[in-house]
């Protein structure tokens, strides 16, 4: 083999089309070479950590497009850090305005209302994770992770469709949290499809894996698993805590599911356009309290809410365990649609207070929705009359 002089570039999509498989413990990928058109021998070797590739048949070499982008960004960052600091200009001192405490309350309130709080900053994408995820996805078929998914009732094809991968021992990007059995890897994404983090579930049963080692999210911000479902049309959005709960619901035939990585991961700004929600949270105390709180907030935002009741889990603690045991019933979510307040002749200026009372009666008091709507309106009329 004679090395070529040309430094070539390969995109992630081009590599994925070359049927890559993981090798050398997940540190490299072996793929068909797109430069001389091999279709039998995986002669292209790609280093995952550096992005450098070389074909042992034709000598083609170069770097992945993502690696080049990261290198340029690093050069720009270092150049910025080397710039001398700008000279400070001495400006004449200006008289400071009086403290807000010294101003009349009306003026302070007017100024505060003129500057509403800024919306939350968008979650930044993590381009450094994309190449690692490709390697993990290529390593999944036939791995310990594949066997683990099958043990939990999840078909390999479904997992691959959702971008699941496998990090072999020694390849997880967070070395202090590496596990001897490897980790099944799930992408954190945003509604617009940006990859922002990775979650790894240690392979093994509860008896084999200590609780402190089972779950690991890479440092940084979090997204959702299957966040694209937030923009998937008018069907009800099923919301669950964990990734295996989401996979179980999808395997059971539910078409629109998102996992929020724990009961405190909910973001209302991501579901503004969603009109119907079905909460399938854990059957423990924390899960039940959380769905009641979310249901109340959802009702106040004009959304239709349903809940997968604990009876649907057949005595198990969550959706995933019920699915693995073969007892999950996803049709066990009988919550009536919210009655239109106009049918009760609720005036426009009283609808918010009416909806809040209805939500509290249903979620905290266990009152049937139809009864709660009638009682809430009757209570508002009593208040008005007094």
C-alpha positions in Angstrom: 0.0 0.0 0.0 1.3 3.4 -1.0 0.0 6.3 1.2 -1.7 9.1 -0.8 -0.6 12.6 -0.4 -4.1 14.0 -0.4 -5.6 14.8 3.0 -9.2 13.7 2.6 -12.4 14.5 4.5 -15.2 12.1 5.4 -18.6 13.1 6.8 -20.5 11.2 9.4 -23.3 10.4 7.0 -20.8 9.0 4.5 -19.2 6.9 7.2 -22.6 5.6 8.3 -23.3 4.4 4.7 -20.1 2.3 4.8 -21.5 -0.2 7.3 -19.1 0.7 10.2 -18.5 -1.8 13.0 -16.7 -1.2 16.3 -13.3 -2.8 16.8 -10.4 -2.8 19.3 -12.6 -2.4 22.3 -14.7 0.4 20.7 -11.7 2.7 20.2 -11.8 2.4 16.4 -14.3 1.8 13.6 -13.8 -0.6 10.7 -15.8 0.3 7.5 -16.0 -0.2 3.8 -13.8 2.3 2.0 -15.8 4.8 0.0 -12.7 6.1 -1.9 -11.9 3.0 -3.9 -15.4 1.5 -3.6 -14.8 -1.7 -1.6 -17.9 -3.6 -0.9 -16.5 -6.8 0.8 -13.6 -5.9 3.0 -13.7 -3.3 5.8 -10.3 -1.9 5.0 -11.0 1.6 6.4 -9.9 2.2 10.0 -11.2 5.2 11.9 -9.8 6.4 15.2 -12.8 7.4 17.4 -10.9 9.9 19.6 -9.0 11.7 16.9 -11.2 11.3 13.8 -8.3 10.2 11.7 -8.9 7.5 9.1 -6.8 5.4 6.7 -7.6 2.7 4.2 -5.2 -0.3 4.3 -6.1 -1.2 0.7 -5.9 2.0 -1.3 -3.9 4.3 1.1 -6.6 7.0 1.4 -6.3 8.9 4.6 -7.7 12.0 6.2 -10.0 13.2 9.0 -13.6 13.1 9.8 -15.4 16.4 9.0 -16.5 16.7 12.7 -12.8 16.4 13.8 -11.8 19.2 11.4 -14.6 21.5 12.7 -13.5 20.9 16.3 -9.9 21.6 15.4 -10.8 24.9 13.7 -12.9 26.0 16.7 -10.1 25.1 19.1 -7.6 27.2 17.0 -10.0 30.2 17.1 -10.5 29.8 20.8 -6.7 29.8 21.4 -6.2 32.7 19.2 -8.8 34.7 21.1 -7.1 33.8 24.4 -3.8 35.0 23.1 -5.1 38.5 22.2 -3.7 41.3 24.5 -6.4 42.8 26.7 -7.9 46.0 25.5 -6.7 49.2 27.1 -9.1 50.5 29.7 -10.5 53.9 28.9 -11.0 56.3 31.8 -14.5 57.6 31.5 -15.8 60.5 33.5 -17.8 59.4 36.5 -21.5 59.7 36.0 -23.9 60.3 38.8 -25.6 57.1 39.8 -29.4 57.0 39.7 -31.2 56.7 43.0 -31.7 53.2 44.5 -35.0 51.5 43.5 -35.9 51.7 47.2 -35.8 55.5 47.0 -38.2 55.7 44.0 -41.9 55.5 44.3 -43.3 52.0 44.2 -45.4 52.8 41.1 -42.3 53.9 39.2 -40.3 50.9 40.2 -43.2 48.5 39.2 -43.5 50.3 35.9 -39.8 49.8 35.2 -39.9 46.2 36.2 -42.8 45.4 33.9 -41.0 47.1 31.0 -38.2 44.6 31.2 -39.7 41.1 31.5 -37.3 38.2 32.4 -35.3 36.9 29.4 -36.4 33.5 28.0 -34.1 30.6 29.0 -31.0 30.2 26.9 -31.2 27.5 24.2 -29.5 24.2 25.1 -26.2 24.1 23.3 -25.5 21.2 20.9 -22.5 18.9 21.6 -20.9 18.1 18.3 -18.1 16.2 20.1 -20.6 13.5 21.1 -21.9 12.7 17.6 -18.9 10.8 16.5 -18.8 8.8 19.8 -22.5 8.0 19.4 -21.9 6.7 15.9 -19.2 4.3 17.3 -21.6 3.1 20.1 -24.4 2.6 17.7 -22.2 0.5 15.4 -21.1 -1.6 18.5 -24.7 -2.5 19.6 -25.6 -5.5 17.4 -24.4 -8.7 18.9 -23.0 -7.0 22.0 -23.8 -7.4 25.7 -26.0 -4.4 25.3 -28.0 -6.2 22.6 -28.6 -9.1 24.9 -29.5 -6.8 27.8 -32.2 -5.1 25.6 -33.6 -8.5 24.7 -33.8 -9.5 28.3 -35.9 -6.4 29.0 -38.2 -7.1 26.0 -36.9 -4.5 23.7 -36.3 -5.5 20.0 -32.9 -4.5 18.5 -34.5 -2.9 15.5 -36.6 -0.5 17.7 -33.5 0.4 19.8 -31.5 1.1 16.6 -34.4 3.3 15.3 -34.2 5.4 18.4 -30.4 5.8 18.1 -29.4 3.5 21.0 -25.8 2.2 21.2 -23.4 0.2 23.4 -20.2 1.4 25.1 -17.9 -1.6 25.7 -15.9 -1.6 28.9 -13.2 1.0 28.7 -14.9 3.2 26.1 -17.4 5.2 28.1 -16.4 8.9 27.8 -16.8 9.3 31.6 -13.9 7.1 32.9 -14.7 7.3 36.6 -18.1 5.8 35.8 -17.0 3.1 33.5 -18.6 -0.4 34.1 -17.1 -3.8 33.6 -20.2 -5.0 31.6 -20.4 -1.9 29.5 -23.3 0.5 29.2 -26.3 0.8 26.9 -26.1 4.3 25.5 -29.0 6.7 24.8 -28.9 10.1 23.3 -30.2 13.2 25.0 -31.7 15.5 22.3 -33.7 18.7 22.0 -37.0 19.0 20.1 -35.2 20.3 17.1 -32.9 17.3 17.0 -29.7 18.6 18.5 -27.6 16.0 20.5 -26.7 17.6 23.8 -25.7 14.7 26.1 -25.4 10.9 26.5 -26.9 8.6 29.1 -25.4 5.2 29.9 -27.2 2.4 31.7 -24.9 -0.2 33.1 -25.5 -3.7 31.7 -26.6 -6.1 34.4 -29.4 -6.9 36.8 -30.1 -5.0 40.0 -28.2 -7.7 41.9 -25.1 -7.4 39.6 -24.8 -3.7 39.3 -24.6 -1.5 42.5 -27.2 1.2 42.5 -24.5 4.0 42.5 -23.2 2.6 39.2 -26.4 1.9 37.3 -27.0 5.3 35.7 -24.6 7.9 34.3 -25.2 11.0 32.4 -22.2 12.8 31.0 -21.4 16.2 32.7 -23.4 19.0 31.2 -27.0 19.9 30.3 -29.7 17.3 29.7 -32.3 16.9 27.0 -35.0 14.3 26.5 -34.9 10.8 25.0 -36.8 10.8 21.7 -37.4 14.5 22.0 -38.4 14.5 18.3 -41.8 13.2 19.5 -42.6 16.6 20.9 -43.1 17.8 17.3 -44.7 14.6 15.9 -48.3 15.8 15.3 -51.6 15.9 17.1 -51.6 12.4 18.8 -51.4 12.4 22.6 -47.9 12.7 23.9 -47.0 10.0 26.4 -44.5 11.1 29.1 -42.4 8.7 31.2 -39.4 9.0 33.4 -36.9 6.5 32.0 -35.6 5.4 28.6 -36.6 1.8 29.1 -40.2 3.0 30.0 -40.2 4.9 26.7 -38.9 1.9 24.7 -41.5 -0.4 26.4 -44.4 1.9 25.5 -43.1 2.1 21.9 -42.8 -1.6 21.7 -46.4 -1.9 23.1 -47.7 0.2 20.2 -47.8 3.7 21.6 -46.7 6.0 18.7 -45.6 9.2 20.5 -43.5 8.8 23.6 -40.8 10.9 25.3 -38.6 10.1 28.4 -37.7 13.1 30.6 -34.9 11.4 32.6 -36.5 11.7 36.0 -39.5 13.4 37.5 -37.8 16.8 37.8 -36.8 16.9 34.1 -40.1 18.4 32.8 -39.9 21.6 30.6 -43.1 23.4 29.8 -41.4 25.6 27.1 -40.8 22.4 25.1 -44.5 21.4 25.0 -46.3 24.6 24.1 -47.8 23.1 21.0 -48.8 19.8 22.7 -52.5 19.6 23.5 -52.9 16.1 25.0 -50.7 14.5 27.6 -50.6 11.1 29.1 -48.4 10.7 32.1 -46.9 7.2 32.6 -44.7 7.9 35.6 -43.5 5.5 38.2 -46.0 4.0 40.7 -43.9 5.1 43.7 -44.8 8.0 45.9 -42.5 10.5 44.1 -44.0 9.5 40.7 -47.6 9.8 41.8 -46.9 13.2 43.5 -45.2 14.5 40.4 -48.0 13.5 37.9 -50.5 15.2 40.2 -48.5 18.4 40.1 -47.9 18.2 36.4 -51.5 17.5 35.7 -52.6 20.6 37.7 -50.2 22.8 35.8 -51.2 21.2 32.5 -54.9 21.9 33.2 -54.1 25.5 34.0 -52.4 25.7 30.6 -55.5 24.4 28.8 -54.1 20.9 28.0 -56.0 17.6 28.2 -54.5 15.3 30.7 -54.7 11.5 31.2 -52.8 9.3 33.5 -51.7 5.7 33.2 -52.9 4.4 36.6 -50.8 2.0 38.7 -53.2 -0.8 38.0 -51.9 -0.8 34.4 -48.5 -1.9 35.8 -49.9 -5.2 37.2 -48.2 -4.7 40.6 -44.8 -3.6 39.2 -43.2 -0.3 39.9 -43.0 1.1 36.4 -43.8 0.7 32.8 -40.5 -1.1 31.9 -40.9 -3.7 34.6 -44.5 -4.4 33.7 -43.6 -4.7 30.0 -40.7 -7.2 30.8 -43.1 -9.2 32.9 -45.8 -9.2 30.1 -48.5 -7.5 32.2 -48.4 -3.9 30.9 -51.8 -2.6 29.8 -51.4 0.7 27.9 -55.1 1.1 27.3 -55.7 1.6 31.0 -55.8 5.3 31.1 -59.5 6.3 31.5 -59.5 10.1 32.1 -62.4 12.0 30.6 -61.6 14.9 28.3 -62.0 18.3 30.0 -65.4 19.8 29.5 -65.6 23.0 27.7 -66.2 25.8 30.2 -68.5 27.5 27.7 -71.1 24.7 28.2 -71.3 25.7 31.9 -71.6 29.3 30.9 -68.4 30.3 32.7 -67.6 33.9 31.8 -64.3 34.6 30.2 -63.0 36.6 33.2 -63.7 33.7 35.6 -62.4 30.8 33.5 -58.8 30.8 34.9 -60.0 30.6 38.5 -62.6 28.0 37.5 -59.9 25.8 35.7 -57.6 26.1 38.7 -60.3 24.9 41.1 -61.2 22.0 38.8 -57.6 20.9 38.6 -57.1 21.0 42.3 -60.3 19.0 42.9 -59.3 16.3 40.4 -55.6 15.9 41.2 -55.6 16.5 44.9 -59.1 15.5 45.9 -59.7 12.6 43.5 -63.1 14.1 42.4 -64.5 13.0 39.0 -63.9 15.7 36.4 -67.5 16.2 35.6 -68.3 16.7 39.3 -65.3 18.9 39.8 -66.3 21.2 37.0 -69.8 21.6 38.4 -68.7 22.1 42.0 -66.0 24.6 41.0 -68.5 26.7 39.1 -71.0 26.5 42.0 -68.2 27.6 44.4 -67.3 30.6 42.3 -70.9 31.7 42.2 -71.2 31.5 46.0 -68.1 33.7 46.3 -69.5 36.2 43.8 -72.9 36.3 45.6 -71.2 36.9 49.0 
